[in-house]
Amino acid sequence: MLKTEIRRKDLIYPELSYQIMGILFDVWKEVGAGHKENFYQRAAANDFRNGKLSFEEQLPVKINYKGKFIGIYYFDFLIDSKIILEIKVRNYFRKKDIDQLYSYLRARKLKLGIIAHFTNTGVKFKRIVNG
């Protein structure tokens, strides 16, 4: 019997996404649960550097309304100028966080964002696609 590899063909940036998530899983295994968000961010940044991933941290997103500037957000990471990564410490995904990531993607005209939650039991994540 031939073994066939099942792999989705519709994923955006699959290899880069797998690399990012592998690093986040390693961070959780090493650091463990119960820490502040910025501790996980620092550890991830360290491993992104060691893994030779191109990334920027704490990037601003300006929000406009009818052509007028109304505010600014900062997102955690932009990886390889392609994927926005937001790191949270909680056991559930909030609609507010998902909506905010969509707004980052639209403002930057990017296709993919990942929300990664460091929980008591591991890393949970959602891929958010800006269709």
Phi and psi restraints in degrees (value plus and minus 20) as a CYANA .aco file:
   2 LEU   PHI    -102.1   -62.1
   2 LEU   PSI     115.6   155.6
   3 LYS   PHI    -107.5   -67.5
   3 LYS   PSI     105.7   145.7
   4 THR   PHI    -129.7   -89.7
   4 THR   PSI     119.7   159.7
   5 GLU   PHI    -108.3   -68.3
   5 GLU   PSI     105.7   145.7
   6 ILE   PHI    -117.6   -77.6
   6 ILE   PSI      98.6   138.6
   7 ARG   PHI    -165.9  -125.9
   7 ARG   PSI     111.8   151.8
   8 ARG   PHI     -88.3   -48.3
   8 ARG   PSI     117.0   157.0
   9 LYS   PHI    -113.9   -73.9
   9 LYS   PSI     -29.4    10.6
  10 ASP   PHI    -118.4   -78.4
  10 ASP   PSI     -16.7    23.3
  11 LEU   PHI     -94.7   -54.7
  11 LEU   PSI     120.3   160.3
  12 ILE   PHI    -109.8   -69.8
  12 ILE   PSI     108.0   148.0
  13 TYR   PHI      30.4    70.4
  13 TYR   PSI      35.4    75.4
  14 PRO   PHI     -82.5   -42.5
  14 PRO   PSI     -65.6   -25.6
  15 GLU   PHI     -84.3   -44.3
  15 GLU   PSI     -64.0   -24.0
  16 LEU   PHI     -84.5   -44.5
  16 LEU   PSI     -60.9   -20.9
  17 SER   PHI     -81.1   -41.1
  17 SER   PSI     -64.3   -24.3
  18 TYR   PHI     -82.8   -42.8
  18 TYR   PSI     -60.2   -20.2
  19 GLN   PHI     -83.6   -43.6
  19 GLN   PSI     -65.3   -25.3
  20 ILE   PHI     -79.8   -39.8
  20 ILE   PSI     -70.0   -30.0
  21 MET   PHI     -85.6   -45.6
  21 MET   PSI     -55.9   -15.9
  22 GLY   PHI     -79.7   -39.7
  22 GLY   PSI     -62.0   -22.0
  23 ILE   PHI     -84.3   -44.3
  23 ILE   PSI     -63.7   -23.7
  24 LEU   PHI     -84.7   -44.7
  24 LEU   PSI     -58.7   -18.7
  25 PHE   PHI     -83.7   -43.7
  25 PHE   PSI     -60.6   -20.6
  26 ASP   PHI     -83.0   -43.0
  26 ASP   PSI     -60.9   -20.9
  27 VAL   PHI     -80.1   -40.1
  27 VAL   PSI     -67.2   -27.2
  28 TRP   PHI     -82.4   -42.4
  28 TRP   PSI     -62.5   -22.5
  29 LYS   PHI     -80.7   -40.7
  29 LYS   PSI     -58.4   -18.4
  30 GLU   PHI     -99.8   -59.8
  30 GLU   PSI     -64.6   -24.6
  31 VAL   PHI    -107.4   -67.4
  31 VAL   PSI     -57.0   -17.0
  32 GLY   PHI      65.7   105.7
  32 GLY   PSI    -190.3  -150.3
  33 ALA   PHI    -112.9   -72.9
  33 ALA   PSI     142.6   182.6
  34 GLY   PHI      69.5   109.5
  34 GLY   PSI      -5.0    35.0
  35 HIS   PHI    -122.6   -82.6
  35 HIS   PSI     150.5   190.5
  36 LYS   PHI     -91.7   -51.7
  36 LYS   PSI     132.2   172.2
  37 GLU   PHI     -73.9   -33.9
  37 GLU   PSI     -65.0   -25.0
  38 ASN   PHI     -88.2   -48.2
  38 ASN   PSI     -42.0    -2.0
  39 PHE   PHI     -87.5   -47.5
  39 PHE   PSI     -63.7   -23.7
  40 TYR   PHI     -85.2   -45.2
  40 TYR   PSI     -58.4   -18.4
  41 GLN   PHI     -82.2   -42.2
  41 GLN   PSI     -64.1   -24.1
  42 ARG   PHI     -83.5   -43.5
  42 ARG   PSI     -63.4   -23.4
  43 ALA   PHI     -83.9   -43.9
  43 ALA   PSI     -62.6   -22.6
  44 ALA   PHI     -83.1   -43.1
  44 ALA   PSI     -64.2   -24.2
  45 ALA   PHI     -79.0   -39.0
  45 ALA   PSI     -61.6   -21.6
  46 ASN   PHI     -79.4   -39.4
  46 ASN   PSI     -66.1   -26.1
  47 ASP   PHI     -92.7   -52.7
  47 ASP   PSI     -52.3   -12.3
  48 PHE   PHI     -80.6   -40.6
  48 PHE   PSI     -64.1   -24.1
  49 ARG   PHI     -80.8   -40.8
  49 ARG   PSI     -68.2   -28.2
  50 ASN   PHI     -84.2   -44.2
  50 ASN   PSI     -50.6   -10.6
  51 GLY   PHI    -105.9   -65.9
  51 GLY   PSI     -15.8    24.2
  52 LYS   PHI      40.5    80.5
  52 LYS   PSI      15.9    55.9
  53 LEU   PHI    -108.5   -68.5
  53 LEU   PSI     117.1   157.1
  54 SER   PHI     -99.2   -59.2
  54 SER   PSI     107.3   147.3
  55 PHE   PHI    -174.8  -134.8
  55 PHE   PSI     139.1   179.1
  56 GLU   PHI    -149.1  -109.1
  56 GLU   PSI     130.2   170.2
  57 GLU   PHI    -135.7   -95.7
  57 GLU   PSI     133.4   173.4
  58 GLN   PHI      27.9    67.9
  58 GLN   PSI      37.1    77.1
  59 LEU   PHI    -106.9   -66.9
  59 LEU   PSI     119.7   159.7
  60 PRO   PHI    -100.9   -60.9
  60 PRO   PSI     125.7   165.7
  61 VAL   PHI    -146.0  -106.0
  61 VAL   PSI      95.3   135.3
  62 LYS   PHI    -104.6   -64.6
  62 LYS   PSI     115.7   155.7
  63 ILE   PHI    -129.2   -89.2
  63 ILE   PSI     108.3   148.3
  64 ASN   PHI    -137.7   -97.7
  64 ASN   PSI     132.3   172.3
  65 TYR   PHI    -152.4  -112.4
  65 TYR   PSI      98.2   138.2
  66 LYS   PHI      30.5    70.5
  66 LYS   PSI      24.0    64.0
  67 GLY   PHI      61.5   101.5
  67 GLY   PSI     -19.7    20.3
  68 LYS   PHI    -132.1   -92.1
  68 LYS   PSI     115.6   155.6
  69 PHE   PHI     -85.9   -45.9
  69 PHE   PSI     107.1   147.1
  70 ILE   PHI    -141.7  -101.7
  70 ILE   PSI     -30.6     9.4
  71 GLY   PHI     152.5   192.5
  71 GLY   PSI     157.4   197.4
  72 ILE   PHI    -162.4  -122.4
  72 ILE   PSI     119.7   159.7
  73 TYR   PHI    -136.5   -96.5
  73 TYR   PSI     140.8   180.8
  74 TYR   PHI    -145.2  -105.2
  74 TYR   PSI     107.5   147.5
  75 PHE   PHI    -122.8   -82.8
  75 PHE   PSI     139.9   179.9
  76 ASP   PHI     -86.9   -46.9
  76 ASP   PSI     -76.3   -36.3
  77 PHE   PHI    -161.1  -121.1
  77 PHE   PSI     126.7   166.7
  78 LEU   PHI    -139.6   -99.6
  78 LEU   PSI      95.2   135.2
  79 ILE   PHI    -120.7   -80.7
  79 ILE   PSI     105.8   145.8
  80 ASP   PHI      33.8    73.8
  80 ASP   PSI       9.7    49.7
  81 SER   PHI      36.4    76.4
  81 SER   PSI       2.0    42.0
  82 LYS   PHI    -147.3  -107.3
  82 LYS   PSI     -61.7   -21.7
  83 ILE   PHI    -139.6   -99.6
  83 ILE   PSI     107.4   147.4
  84 ILE   PHI    -108.3   -68.3
  84 ILE   PSI     111.1   151.1
  85 LEU   PHI    -138.6   -98.6
  85 LEU   PSI     104.4   144.4
  86 GLU   PHI    -133.3   -93.3
  86 GLU   PSI     109.3   149.3
  87 ILE   PHI    -128.2   -88.2
  87 ILE   PSI     112.4   152.4
  88 LYS   PHI    -150.2  -110.2
  88 LYS   PSI     138.4   178.4
  89 VAL   PHI    -139.2   -99.2
  89 VAL   PSI      76.7   116.7
  90 ARG   PHI    -191.8  -151.8
  90 ARG   PSI     146.9   186.9
  91 ASN   PHI    -116.6   -76.6
  91 ASN   PSI     -14.8    25.2
  92 TYR   PHI    -166.3  -126.3
  92 TYR   PSI     139.7   179.7
  93 PHE   PHI    -118.1   -78.1
  93 PHE   PSI     110.1   150.1
  94 ARG   PHI    -119.2   -79.2
  94 ARG   PSI     121.4   161.4
  95 LYS   PHI     -77.5   -37.5
  95 LYS   PSI     -57.7   -17.7
  96 LYS   PHI     -77.6   -37.6
  96 LYS   PSI     -62.8   -22.8
  97 ASP   PHI     -87.0   -47.0
  97 ASP   PSI     -60.1   -20.1
  98 ILE   PHI     -85.5   -45.5
  98 ILE   PSI     -66.4   -26.4
  99 ASP   PHI     -80.5   -40.5
  99 ASP   PSI     -60.0   -20.0
 100 GLN   PHI     -84.8   -44.8
 100 GLN   PSI     -61.1   -21.1
 101 LEU   PHI     -84.4   -44.4
 101 LEU   PSI     -59.9   -19.9
 102 TYR   PHI     -77.4   -37.4
 102 TYR   PSI     -62.4   -22.4
 103 SER   PHI     -86.0   -46.0
 103 SER   PSI     -56.8   -16.8
 104 TYR   PHI     -81.9   -41.9
 104 TYR   PSI     -66.1   -26.1
 105 LEU   PHI     -81.4   -41.4
 105 LEU   PSI     -64.8   -24.8
 106 ARG   PHI     -84.2   -44.2
 106 ARG   PSI     -64.3   -24.3
 107 ALA   PHI     -83.6   -43.6
 107 ALA   PSI     -55.6   -15.6
 108 ARG   PHI    -114.2   -74.2
 108 ARG   PSI     -23.4    16.6
 109 LYS   PHI      36.3    76.3
 109 LYS   PSI      28.3    68.3
 110 LEU   PHI    -132.1   -92.1
 110 LEU   PSI     139.4   179.4
 111 LYS   PHI    -113.0   -73.0
 111 LYS   PSI     -50.8   -10.8
 112 LEU   PHI    -154.9  -114.9
 112 LEU   PSI     116.3   156.3
 113 GLY   PHI    -150.6  -110.6
 113 GLY   PSI     133.0   173.0
 114 ILE   PHI    -148.1  -108.1
 114 ILE   PSI     110.0   150.0
 115 ILE   PHI    -124.3   -84.3
 115 ILE   PSI     101.6   141.6
 116 ALA   PHI    -135.5   -95.5
 116 ALA   PSI     105.5   145.5
 117 HIS   PHI    -127.9   -87.9
 117 HIS   PSI     105.6   145.6
 118 PHE   PHI    -109.1   -69.1
 118 PHE   PSI      92.6   132.6
 119 THR   PHI    -131.2   -91.2
 119 THR   PSI    -198.2  -158.2
 120 ASN   PHI     -89.1   -49.1
 120 ASN   PSI     -40.7    -0.7
 121 THR   PHI    -132.7   -92.7
 121 THR   PSI     -20.2    19.8
 122 GLY   PHI     125.7   165.7
 122 GLY   PSI    -183.9  -143.9
 123 VAL   PHI    -120.9   -80.9
 123 VAL   PSI     108.5   148.5
 124 LYS   PHI    -133.5   -93.5
 124 LYS   PSI     127.5   167.5
 125 PHE   PHI    -167.4  -127.4
 125 PHE   PSI     138.1   178.1
 126 LYS   PHI    -151.5  -111.5
 126 LYS   PSI     116.0   156.0
 127 ARG   PHI    -114.1   -74.1
 127 ARG   PSI     107.5   147.5
 128 ILE   PHI    -133.2   -93.2
 128 ILE   PSI     101.1   141.1
 129 VAL   PHI    -124.7   -84.7
 129 VAL   PSI     109.1   149.1
 130 ASN   PHI    -112.1   -72.1
 130 ASN   PSI      73.8   113.8
